[in-house]
Amino acid sequence: MTLIAEETLSKSAGDLLLAPVGTGVPADTDIEDLDVLAALGWVHVGWLDEEGPSFVGFEGTTTSQSGWNRVIPIRKITRIAEPMIETPLLQWNVENLQLYFPGATYDAGTRTLTVPESGNPVTQELLLVLQDGDRHMGIWVAAVTHRGGGAFAFPSDGDLAQIPVTFDVVSSGDPDEFVKFVGVDEAGAAIS
């Protein structure tokens, strides 16, 4: 297999978008224009930090089933359990803080966000758009719920403070509608 430079990816920008369940997978040309995505029902939530996103738990765990007096396993079972997408966000606004603190409410009069003792996150579709120069790739997830993804801190060395939001990937009820990559070229198609 030959290394094809056009098939490498170095994220120069990344956007997080959310939509109601049932919005559906955008076309590969749609992910290049945030205005088109907004017209389709996607809401831009924020820019991704240069370190994210990260996919955790998709690799699954493999269990070997052994039989008595057998050297090799008679069966191996791989299960994907609790996949998550960790997305460190750069923007500090009401929407992002409500993702970190599910159920938080905002009072525009006092400009106060109130965090409840417990909250119920809403199930939504998720779209991550990663940009490398003029190339775009989208990662669509059929159903996610959000929660805080760890402690946020205010660094003093000039780094930007992140809001680490984690999205738990949940079943959409359709095994073919789980996660899709949009805008991926066929291997070797970029060769001219």
C-alpha positions in Angstrom: 0.0 0.0 0.0 1.3 3.4 -1.0 1.2 6.5 1.3 -1.1 9.0 -0.4 -0.5 12.5 1.0 -4.1 13.5 0.2 -5.4 10.7 2.5 -3.6 12.1 5.6 -5.5 14.2 8.0 -4.2 17.1 10.1 -7.2 18.9 11.7 -6.8 22.6 11.4 -10.3 23.3 12.6 -13.2 21.4 14.1 -16.8 22.2 14.8 -19.4 20.5 17.0 -23.0 20.5 15.8 -26.1 19.0 17.4 -29.6 18.3 16.0 -32.8 16.6 17.1 -32.9 12.8 16.7 -34.2 12.1 13.2 -32.4 14.9 11.4 -30.3 12.4 9.6 -26.8 12.2 8.0 -25.8 15.3 5.9 -24.4 14.9 2.4 -20.7 15.2 2.0 -21.1 18.5 0.3 -23.3 19.8 3.1 -20.5 19.5 5.8 -18.5 22.2 4.0 -21.0 25.0 4.7 -22.3 25.8 8.2 -25.1 27.8 6.8 -26.4 24.8 4.8 -26.1 22.6 8.0 -28.1 25.2 9.9 -30.8 25.1 7.3 -30.9 21.3 7.7 -31.5 21.7 11.4 -28.0 21.4 12.8 -27.0 23.9 15.6 -23.3 25.0 15.8 -22.4 24.5 19.5 -18.7 25.3 19.4 -15.2 25.0 18.1 -13.2 22.0 19.1 -9.9 22.4 20.9 -6.8 21.3 18.9 -6.5 18.1 21.1 -10.0 16.8 20.4 -12.2 14.9 19.7 -11.3 11.5 21.1 -13.2 8.3 20.6 -13.2 6.0 23.7 -14.7 2.5 24.1 -15.3 1.8 20.4 -12.5 -0.7 20.4 -14.5 -3.1 22.5 -13.4 -5.9 24.8 -12.7 -9.4 23.6 -13.4 -12.4 25.8 -12.1 -15.9 25.0 -14.2 -18.9 25.8 -12.2 -21.9 26.5 -13.2 -25.6 26.5 -11.8 -28.2 28.8 -8.6 -29.8 27.6 -8.2 -27.3 24.7 -5.2 -25.2 23.9 -6.9 -22.6 21.9 -10.2 -20.8 22.7 -13.3 -22.4 21.1 -14.9 -18.9 20.7 -14.1 -15.3 21.0 -16.7 -12.6 21.7 -16.1 -8.9 21.2 -18.4 -6.4 22.8 -18.5 -2.7 22.4 -19.7 -1.3 25.7 -20.2 2.4 26.7 -18.6 4.1 23.7 -18.0 7.8 24.3 -16.8 10.8 22.3 -14.7 13.3 24.4 -14.9 16.8 22.9 -12.9 19.6 24.5 -14.6 22.9 23.5 -13.0 26.3 23.3 -16.1 28.5 23.6 -17.6 29.6 26.9 -21.3 30.2 26.5 -24.7 29.2 27.9 -25.1 26.2 25.4 -21.6 24.8 26.2 -22.1 25.1 30.0 -25.5 23.5 29.7 -23.8 20.5 27.9 -21.3 20.2 30.7 -24.0 20.6 33.4 -27.1 18.8 32.0 -30.3 20.4 33.3 -28.7 23.8 34.0 -31.0 26.8 33.4 -30.1 30.3 32.4 -31.7 33.5 33.6 -31.1 36.2 31.0 -32.1 39.0 33.4 -29.4 38.3 35.9 -27.1 36.5 33.4 -26.8 33.6 35.8 -26.6 29.9 35.0 -28.0 27.7 37.7 -26.7 24.1 38.0 -29.2 21.6 39.5 -28.2 18.8 41.8 -29.1 16.4 39.0 -30.2 16.8 35.4 -31.5 14.7 32.6 -29.6 15.2 29.3 -31.5 15.1 26.0 -30.8 12.5 23.4 -29.6 14.2 20.2 -27.7 13.5 16.9 -24.1 14.7 16.9 -22.0 15.9 14.0 -18.3 16.6 14.2 -16.8 18.4 11.2 -13.0 18.2 10.9 -11.3 20.5 8.4 -7.9 20.1 6.9 -7.3 23.0 4.6 -10.1 22.9 2.0 -11.0 19.3 2.8 -13.8 18.4 5.2 -14.7 15.1 6.9 -17.8 14.6 9.0 -18.5 12.1 11.8 -22.2 11.6 12.4 -23.6 9.8 15.4 -27.2 8.8 15.4 -27.9 9.2 19.2 -25.9 10.7 22.0 -26.4 12.2 25.5 -24.1 14.7 27.0 -22.4 15.3 30.3 -19.3 16.9 31.7 -16.1 15.0 30.7 -13.8 15.9 33.5 -12.6 18.9 35.4 -12.2 22.2 33.6 -9.5 24.4 34.7 -8.3 27.9 34.0 -4.6 27.6 33.0 -2.3 30.5 33.9 0.4 29.8 31.2 -1.4 31.3 28.3 -3.3 28.2 27.2 -7.0 28.5 26.5 -9.4 27.1 29.0 -11.4 24.2 27.7 -14.9 22.9 28.5 -14.5 19.1 28.4 -17.9 17.6 27.3 -18.4 13.9 26.9 -21.0 12.4 24.7 -22.2 8.9 25.5 -23.1 7.1 22.3 -26.5 5.3 22.7 -28.3 2.9 20.5 -30.6 4.5 17.9 -32.6 1.3 17.7 -31.4 0.6 14.2 -28.1 -1.3 14.1 -27.2 0.3 10.7 -27.6 3.8 12.1 -24.9 4.1 14.7 -21.9 6.1 13.5 -21.1 7.2 9.9 -18.1 9.0 8.4 -19.1 11.5 5.7 -16.8 12.8 3.0 -14.3 9.9 3.0 -12.7 9.2 -0.4 -12.2 5.7 -1.8 -8.7 4.5 -1.3 -6.4 5.9 -4.0 -9.1 8.1 -5.5 -7.1 11.2 -4.7 -4.3 10.1 -7.0 -4.2 12.2 -10.2 
